[in-house]
């Protein structure tokens, strides 16, 4: 039941999984965002990996019986092409949420820009600490559910030390892995707080629930 691992207000929720900067876990965050939009809420999505496509929300919203256009109008998107652009976008979030009163923020690919050759290791660590501090304060002061997506701590793109740092400073965590091959490949998730694990199939239940 996806409701048992839903993000909670006031928490920084870390999603980690395989693929470039946790690309596989984007579908989990998209489901939560579509659910919030269908209930009339606004959502901020910060794209730190340059891969957002709002069209992916359309089938989710239709499956939830929501009016697509008004829902997408409540989705605020921003994209950073460099680590410093991402830094400015995260810095503005408290002011933006003071206006929109959004209960949910997603930062996709929080660590994707840290691999840039133009960013030194010292600057990378400094900005990571700053960003995690911003997101934690945002969750606490604005009573919002803040979701950060990264790769795994044994992956090839995101720094394992950075992933572990984010995990230590997050109040909640969900880790995904691929199982099966080709067309039968399925995302399996593990929620350490509750011990729940299983295949990610959010619509595989009684539609009346």
N, C-alpha and C positions, 0 to 999 in steps of 0.2 A: 504494500500500500504506500504510494508516494507521499501520502499525508504525514506519515511517521518520520520522514526525513526532510520535511519542508524547512526552509530558512525561517528563522525567528527574528522578530524585531529586536534591535539592540545588539545583534551579534555580527561578527565578521565570519563569514562562511567560506572556507577554502575548498574549492573543487580542483582535484588533480587527476590527470589521466593521460593515456598515451596520445600520440599525435603531436604536431607542432604546438608547443605551449598549451597542451591540454585540449587540443581541438575536439577530441572525442567527447568531452564533458560539456561542450557547448549546447548539445541537445537537451541536457538536464536543465541548464539555466534558461534556455528558451521556453521550455515547458512551464517553469515557474513564472517567467515574465508574462507569457500568454495568459496564464491563469489570473495574474494580478490585473492585466489589462481588461480581461473579460468581466472583472468585478468593478470596473470603473476607476481603477487606480492609475496613477502615472508612474512611469519607470524611467530611470536614467540608465543608459547603456554606454559605457566608455570602451571604445574598441582600440585596444593596444596592440592588436595583432593584424590589423588591416584585413579583416575577413567578414565583417558584418554584412548581412543581406536581409533587409526587412521582409522580403518576400517569403522567407522561411516561416514567418509567423502566421501567414495566411491560412495554411491548412490546419494549424493548431487552433487558431481562433474559430475557424469554421467547424472543427470537430467539437468545440466547446459551445457551439451555438451562439457565438457572439457576432455583433455587427463589426465587420472588419475595419472599415475606414475610420470610424470614431476611435476604435481601439488603437490603431496605428498612430493617430494624431496625438495620443497621450504618451507615445514612446519618444523620448528625447535622446538622440544619438549624437555622439561626438567621436572623432577619430584622431589619433595621434600618429604621425609618421616618424617621429623621433622620440627619444626618451624625454627630452626637455619639453616637447609639446605635450606629451602625456603628463608630465609633471605639472604643467600649467592647468590642464584640464582637471586633474585631481584637486589642485589647489582651489579651483573655482566651485567645486561641488558643494561645500557648505552654504555658499551664497545662493546657489541655484536651488538647493533643497529648501532654503528658507522661503523661497517664492512658490515652488511647486508643491511642497509638503509631500513629496514622494516617499512611499514606504519601502521602496526597493531600489538598490543600485547594483549594477553588474559591471565589473571591470574584467573584460576578456583579454587574456594575454598580458597580464600584469608584468611578467618578466621578459616578454618577447624582445623588447628593445634593449635589454641589458647586454645582449650579445654583440652589440654594435662595436666595431673596432675603435670608433672614435671616443668611446666611453671607457675611462680607466677603471680598474678594479676598485679603487678607493671611492671614486665618484659613484660607481654602481652600488656599493654597499651603503654609502651615505644616502642616496636617493631612495633605496629600498626601505631603509629605516624611516625616512621621512614619509614615504607613501603608506606604509603600514600604519604609522601613527595617525595620518590623516583619515584613513579608512576606519580605524578603531574609534577615533573621536567622532566620526560621522555617524557610525552605528549607535554610539552611546548618547550623544547630544541630540541627534535628530530622531532617535528611536526608530532607526531604519534597519532593514535587513540588507547587509552589504555582502555581495558575492564576488570573490576573486577567483579567476580560472588560471591555472598554471599546468605545466607538465609535471611528470613524476620526479621524485628526488633521485631516481636512477635512470632518468631519460638522457637524451643526447643534445637537447636544445637548451632548456633552462638550467641554470646553475643548481646543482644539488644542494649547495649550502644555502642559496636563496630560497629554494622551495622549503627546506627544513625550517628556516627562519620564519617564513610566513606561517607554516603549520604551527609552530610553537606559540605564535601570537594571535592565532585564530581561536574563536570560541567553539567552532564547529568545523567538521571536515567530512568530505565524501570523496572516496578514491575509486576510480574506475579502471577496468582492465578489459581487453578484448578476449573473447572466447569463441572457439569455432573458426572455421575457414571460409573465406570467400562469401558466398551468398548466405551461408548459415552463421556468419560471424555476428555475435551479439555482445552488447555492452553489459558487463556485470559490475555492480557497484557494492561498496562496503562502507557502512556507516559506523565508525568506531564507537561513538557515544552510546548507541543502542545495541551494537553487535549485529544489526540487520545487514544481510547480504543477499544478493540475488540479481536476476536479470532486470534491466531497466525497461519496463513495459508499462508506462503510465496509463495507457488506455485499455489495458488488458484486465478489465474488471466490469462489474455490473454498471452499465451506464446510468442507472437510476440512483447510484450512490452519490 
